[in-house]
């Protein structure tokens, strides 16, 4: 555990004001954590980890002073957004200073279909402002109301909208990111277009994102639809076909195996027992056509609600992506989850997983464009397919050994897994550009102070002698 040098807290107070320094109490504990506890493995590994200080700079100048002071003191420095991530991205492994960037939250401009914002701006705020100007976010997580854009770019990959636009690293989605280095005199480095990829999904190990330019999509008026059937295969065939219809502009295509819908208590009156359901967020101009097509296929439309503009609840997105896992855990704490990408033989993969692990896996599927990072698998067929069947299946957790058996079976069956039960960057997904990310970290973090221990293949970790879970 790091020990904060004498005088550092005073320097941080001077930089940001005493009201923006936290050195103890429940707030310190809260700001040292994220939603890693979805994983019983990470819960065991990370529950006792705490920062010694949390600092909340409100301007880039304040952040520069904070980083310079931490660099001089040689303490661990961990960037934090809203803490809605799930892998312990912002949990400090060695104590030190957590830097909460949520006060750097300005929308600088919404012009020409590009949102230029500070890293602490919440996606819900950007979405609302964008829609007022005729635009919408291309992709966002289910936590979009609270999530900061910097946290999403550092720890996320895709979500709502990815059925059309792919994930954040899909070509054209990110115009630029501006990084503040961790040096004696911190510098701003602007990475444009493809160069930005080496700073995306790096858990803040490659510098502090201070400004982001993300391309937007033209605003669409959506309807929220839920279709049900007791016949899983019938529902799957229709939903997969709907996902692949290029003439239906969509923001969400999701399917849940019963009893997962029973966990969605606010929707209980709409969802009969024993029915599997599919959620669609679809262009309102196509709603009547979609409902007619579903009913012709033998499905029942259980819910039809326009998405308000400006956005306000109810949102069916609150039950999708990793929000599904939260609803499940609230119903039964024995649930955990996987993050999966299936092949073109996904029906056979589903059947085999059910055969090998009866009652242990509940399918929760999310369809995305084929260039989505999280769901891009190890088979060429996935990359060639314009639409990928992925998802976040629920798992009844029995033991870590049994969880590893399920992971091994997925690998054997060709199911790609972005493992959510590790805090190591490289083990949580595919990073074909990891060499670029390591090199960039070396450039912007010469002392290895930024979120140490999270980039496992980066050799310079001055805090490694401390006890860290494997």
N, C-alpha and C positions, 0 to 999 in steps of 0.2 A: 504494500500500500504506500502510495506517495505521501509525503509530508509536505504541506504547503510551506514554503520558506517564509520566514519572518519578513514582513513588509509587503508581500504580494497582495494580500487582501486590501491593504491600504491603497496600493496603486490601482487596483481594480475599482475600489470605491471612488477614487479620484477621477477615473476615466468615465464612469457611467452614472455616478450618483449613488449614495448609500441605499436608496430604495430599490436599487436594481442588483443588489448583492444578497445572496442567501447562503447562510453558513450552517444551518441546522434545521431541525424540526421536520414536520410532515411534508412541507413543500420541497425541501431538499430531497427527501426520499422519492416523492412523486416525480420530480424532474430528473431523477437518476434512472427512470424506468420507462419502458414502453409496454406493448402488449405481447412480450415474449412469453408470458405465462399461458398463451394458447398451447404451447408445447410443454409437456411435462419434463422433457429432457432439459430444455432451457431453464425451466423453473428451478430445477435442481442445481444447475450450473450458475445461475445469475441472481438468485434471490438475495444474496448477501452483498451485492455490489452497490456501492454508493459513491457519488462525488463528494469531495470535501467542500467545494464551493460551486455555486451556480451563479453565473453573471449574465445579465440581460442588456446587451448594448442596443441602443436605439438608432444609431447612425453608423455608416461605414467608418467614419473617423473614430468613433468610440470603439468599434470592433478592432480597428487597426491598433489602437492603444492597448486593448486587452490582449490581443495576440502577441504583440511585441513584449509585453510584460511576462506573459506565460513562457514565451520563447527564452527570454533571459533567465527565468527561474528554472527552466528545464522540467516543467511539470507536464503530465498528460493533459491534452486538450481535446474535448469531445464535442463536436457540433450537435445541436438538437433543433428539431422543428417543433411540431405539435405532439410528438411522441405517439403517433398512431400506427407506427410500424410494428412488426411482429417477430423480429429476429434478434432483438437486443442491439439494434444498430447504434442506438444512442446511450446504451448502458456502459458506464466506464468500468473497464476491467481492472484498472489500477488506481482508482480514486482520481485525484486531480481536479480539474476544472471542467464543468459542463458549460458550454456557451449556448444559451437559449437565444435563437435568432428570431423569435416570433414578433419582436418589436420592429424589425426591419420589414415592414409590411405594406409599403406603398405600391400602388399601381401607377407606374410612371407614364404609360401611354397605352392606348388601344387604337392603333392606326394601321391601315392597310392589311388587316387580318392578322396582326401580330400583337400579342400581349407582351409588353415590356414591363417587368415587375421586379420588386425586391424579393429575395428568397423567402422571407417570412410571410408573404401575402398568402392568405388562405384561398384554396381553390374555389370554395363557395362564394367568396367575395369576387373573385375574378370571373366566375361563371355568371353571376348576377350582372356585373358591370358589362361583361361581354355581350350578353343577350340584349341588354338595353341598347347596345350599339350595333346589333344585327349579327353577332357572332356567338360561338360557343366553343368550349374546350374540346379538343380532339379526343383526348382520353383523360380519365381521372379515376381514382380508386373509389371504392364504396364509402370511404371516410371523407369524401370530397368536401363536405360541409365544414369540417374542422382541419383537415390536412393542409400543411403549408406546401407551396410548390417546390421549395428547396428540399423539404423532407421527402416529397414524392420522387424528385429527380435523383436524390442520393440513395433512397432505399426501396423505391417502387419500380414498377416496370410497365404495367398496363392496367386495364380495367374497363370501366364504362366508356364506350366509344371505340374500343379496340376492335370490335367486330367490323368497323369501317376503316379505321385509320391505323390499326396496329398499336404497338406500344410506344413508349417515349423515344426509343432508339430507332424506330422505323424512319426511313429516309424522309427528310423534310419536316418532321414534327418539331424538332428543336432547331431554332435559328442560331442561338448563341447562349453560352453561359460565361459569366465573369467570375473569376476565382480570386480570392485573397490568399496569398501564400502565408505559411507559418515560418517567418524568418525574423531576424533582428529588425529589419526594416521591411515590413510586409508589402508586397507588390500586388497590383491588380493585373491579372492575365485574362484576356478575352479569347475564348475558344469558339470558333464559328463552324456551323454546319457539322460535317462529319468529325471534325477535330473535337467537338464537344463530347463524343462518345467515351473518351478516356476519363471523363470526370463523372459520367452518369453511373448510378448504381454502384457507388464505391463507399457508402456508409460514412462519407465525410473524411475518408483517409487521404483524399487528394486535394485538400484545401477547403476553404469556406466559400460556398456559393453566395454571392452577394447580389447578383443581378442575372435575370433570365429573360430570354426572348423565346416565346413559344408560339408557333403558328396556330391560328384558330381555324375553325370551320364555319361556313355560313350557318346561321341559326336555322333550326328546323323546329316546327311545332310538333310535339310528340304526344302519342297516347300510350298509356300504360295498360298492357293486356296480360291476363293470366288465363292459360288454357289447361284443362285437366282431363285425365283419362286413367282408368284402372289398368289399361294395357300399356306397359312401359314401351314396348317396341313400336306400337302404333304412334305413340306420342313422340318417340325418338325419331322415327322416319319423317314425320311432318316437321318437327323442329329443325332437324338437320337440313331439310329442304328449304325451309324458310330462311335459315342462316345463309344459304348459298344463293338466294335470289338477289341478284345485283340491282334489280329494279325496285326493291323495297329498301329504302333508306332506314337503317336501324342504328340504335345506340347500345342495344343490349339484347342478347339471346342466351337464355339460361334454362337449364332443366334440372329438376330435383326429384330424386327417388323418395317415395314414401318410406318411412314416416318423417322425413326432414320437413315437409310443409307443416307438420303438426307443431313444430317448434316456433312458428311465426305467429305468436299469440295475437297480435293486433289484426291479423288477417284470418283468424280462425273461422269467422262466420261465412267467409267466402270459399273456404277450402274443405270439401267433404273428406271424411275419413277414407283412407285406403286409395286415394287418388294421387298419382304422380302429377306434377305440374310443370309447365313451362312459362317463363316470363319473357315478354317482348316489350321493348321500348321502341316504337315504330313511328315513322312519319304519319301524321294524322291523315294525310291525303290517301294513305294506303290502308287505313284501319278497316274499313268496310270490306275491302278485298281480302285482307288477312283473316278476318273473322269468318267470312263466308268459306274460304278455303279450308280453315280448320274444322268448321262444322261439317263440311262435305267429307272430310277425312274421318269423321266420327268423334271429334273432340268436342268439349263443351267450353264455351267462354265463361269463365267464372268471375272475371273482374275486368272492368273497362273504365278507365279514369283518365281524363286529360292531365298532362303534366303542366302545372301552372307556370305562367310566365308573367312576372319574375318567379323563380323557383320558390315553392313553399310546399310543405308536406300535404298529403302523404307521398312518399317516394318508394316505389317498389325496389329501387336500387338499394334500399336499406337492408334488404334480405339477400343480396347477391354478393359475388366475390367473397372476400373473407368476412363480411358481416354474417354470412351463413354460419360460419364456425362459431361466432360469438353467440348467436341465437341457440345453437346446439349446446354449447357449454353451459349457458344459463339454464337450459332444460335438464342437462345431465353432465356434470363436471368430468365424467369419464371420457368425453369426446375430445379428440384432437383432429389433426387434418394432414393432408398431403397437398402438394401443388404439382399438377400432372399435365403432361402433353401426350395425347394418344395418337396412334398411327391411323392410316387409312382403314386398317382392320379393327377399328375401335370397338365394334360390336363383339368381335371374338375376344378382345382384351377384357371387356366388361364381364363377359360370361365366365372367363377363366378366373378372374379375380374373385368373383362371387363363388365359384366352385371351390377355390382353395381356401377362402376366408369367409365362410358362410356366416352372415349376421354381423361381421366385423367392419365392413366397408359399406357406406351409403354413398351412392354416386351423386355428385353435384357437378354439372357440366357447364362450361362457359365457352362459347364459340368466339373466335377472334380471327382477324386477318392473319394470313400465313407468315407475316414478317414480325409478329409479336415476339418480343425477346423471351418472356418467361416460358412460352409454350413452344418454342422452337426446339425440336427434338434432335435426336442423333440419327434420324433416318432421312435420306434425301427426299422421300415421299412427303414428309411434313413441309419442307421448304418449297416443294413444287406445288403443293396444294394452296389455292388462294384462300381457303378457309380451313382453320385448324380446330379440331375438337380437343379442348383441354378442360381443366377444371380443378376444383378444390374438394376432393372427396373427403367425407368425414370418416374417421377411424375410431372405433372403440378401443381405447388404450388399455392394454393388459400389462405390458412390461416393455422395457426398452429392447429386450431380446426379440419379443414378438414383433415390435415395430420394425426392427432391422430385417426380420424375415419377410415382412410385407415389402420393404424397400428392395430387397434382393429379388423377390418375385417380380416386381415391376421391371427391374432391369432385365431380367430373363425374358419377359414378355415384350420388351421393346417399348415400355411405357417410360417416357422421360420424366424424371422427378427433379424439381428444384427444391431441394431438401429444406423444409422450414424448421428443422430441429437442430440447427447448427448456427452459431454466431459468426463463423468464418465465412468471409465473402465468397471465396472460391468454391466452397462446398455447398452453397445455397443456390447455385445455378450455373449456367454456362457463361464463360467469359473468354470468348475467342481472342479478345484484345487484352488479356491480362498482362502481357509483357508491356504494352503501352501504358497501362494503368500503373504498373510498378515503376516504370521509368518516370512517369509524370509525378508520382509521389516523391521519388528521389529529388526531383527538381523543386517541388514546392514545399517539401517538409524535410529539410536536410538533417534535422535532429531526431526524426522519427517520433514526434510528439503527438501527431494527429490520430486520435482513436487507435492507439497502439493495441496490437493483438488481433485486430479484426481482419487485416489482410495477411493471411497466414503465410503466403509465399514471399512476403517482404522481409528481408533478413534483418534490417536495422530496427530492432525493438529494444531500446535501452532499459525497459522495465521487465524484460522476460524472466529474470531470476525470481520474480514474485510467483506465487502459486496461482496457476491459471487452469481451469478445467480443460480436459482434453477435448 
